[in-house]
Amino acid sequence: MTMQFTKAHATGNDFVMIADPAGGITLSPERVAQLCDRHLGVGADGLIRAVPAHAFDEGRDALEAVGLTCTEQAPLWFMDYRNGDGSIAEMCGNGVRAFAHFLLSNGYAELEDGGSLPVLTRGGLKTVQKVPEGYAIGMGIWSFIDPEMAAERASDSLVQAAGLEDPRPALSISMGNPHTVVALPDTASLQRLDLHQAPKVEPVPPHGTNVEFVVPAEPLVETGVGRVSMRVHERGVGETLSCGTGACAAAAAVRVWAAGDGVDTWKVGVPGGEVTVRFRARPDGAEEVELAGPAELVYTGTMH
Ligand SMILES: N[C@@H](CCC[C@H](N)C(=O)O)C(=O)O
C-alpha cells in the first residue's frame, strides 16, 4: 500500500509524519522501525501518525480520560508517536512542535495569533501556541520518578557511559515519559561521551529511561536566564540531536540542584540548536512547564 508522508524536524530531532484523518492506518513496530531506518527506509528518530482522537479506540480512551469529546467537523488531533525502533512512547516534546506545524501547514487545524491549539498525546492533553521562536508547548507538570526525591532533591541513581571515567550521580524526572539527568563538570567531558551504546543506569526506572547529560553554563544564570548544554541518549532511538521532554527534565534537574534559585527561564543548548524551557508555579506547589522552539517540514514523498 502506498502512503504519503512528510519529513519534519524540530531542532534536528527528526520524524516521519503521516496523516490518518480516517483512523484506518495500522503500523506494526516492524514497519515503523523499517520506515525510520536511515538505510532501508525514510530515516528518522521517530514516526508520528496524526489521527483524530475520535477515530480509533486508544484515542477515544484518551478523550475520555481528559473529559473531552470531538467530531469529524471539530477534530481533536492525537499524536500517535513511535520511537525509531518501533516502540511506543508516552510523549515527545519536539514531536508536538513538528506535529502542530504539520497540521497547520496542511490545513488540518487552524491557529490564530494569540490562540491555542489542543493536542492529545499518550501523556495527556498539551497546548500549542505560536511564538516568535516557533511554537510553545504547554507540557503539563514535571515530577520526580522516585517520590522520595521530592524531599531529598539530590540523586537517585548512578549512570555510566562510554567516555566517563566513573559512574556519576543522576536524578530521574518524569515529563510524562521518563528521563534520567546526569551533570558533567565541563564541555570537554560532554564532548568526550560516546553515546553509540546506551548508558547504564542503576537502578533503571520501571519503564526504562532517556538519559540526558548536562553541563551548566558558567555563570549558570545571566540576566535572569539559566543556561545548560545537553546531549541525550533516547530510549528506543539512540543519540539524537535534540529531545524536548529531555530538555525540560534537564532544566528541572539543574534547577533542583541549584537549590531554588528562582530562575524560571532556561535556554537548553543541544547539538541541533536551542530550546527554551519555562517554569510556572501552581497554587498546589507543582510546576507547569513550557517548551518553546522551532519546527520545520523538510519534504513530502510517497512510500511503498
Ligand atoms: N525526542 C522526544 C522524546 C521521544 C520519546 C523518547 N525516546 C521516549 O522513549 O520516551 C522529545 O522531543 O521529547
PDBQT file of the ligand as one rigid body, heavy atoms in Angstrom, charges set to zero:
ROOT
HETATM    1  N1  LIG A 401      12.569  13.169  21.313  1.00  0.00    +0.000 N 
HETATM    2  C1  LIG A 401      11.421  13.238  22.122  1.00  0.00    +0.000 C 
HETATM    3  C2  LIG A 401      11.206  12.108  23.087  1.00  0.00    +0.000 C 
HETATM    4  C3  LIG A 401      10.789  10.846  22.341  1.00  0.00    +0.000 C 
HETATM    5  C4  LIG A 401      10.393   9.692  23.229  1.00  0.00    +0.000 C 
HETATM    6  C5  LIG A 401      11.544   9.075  23.952  1.00  0.00    +0.000 C 
HETATM    7  N2  LIG A 401      12.509   8.458  23.094  1.00  0.00    +0.000 N 
HETATM    8  C6  LIG A 401      10.984   8.025  24.943  1.00  0.00    +0.000 C 
HETATM    9  O1  LIG A 401      11.043   6.818  24.676  1.00  0.00    +0.000 OA
HETATM   10  O2  LIG A 401      10.469   8.455  25.987  1.00  0.00    +0.000 OA
HETATM   11  C7  LIG A 401      11.193  14.613  22.713  1.00  0.00    +0.000 C 
HETATM   12  O3  LIG A 401      11.491  15.581  21.992  1.00  0.00    +0.000 OA
HETATM   13  O4  LIG A 401      10.646  14.742  23.795  1.00  0.00    +0.000 OA
ENDROOT
TORSDOF 0
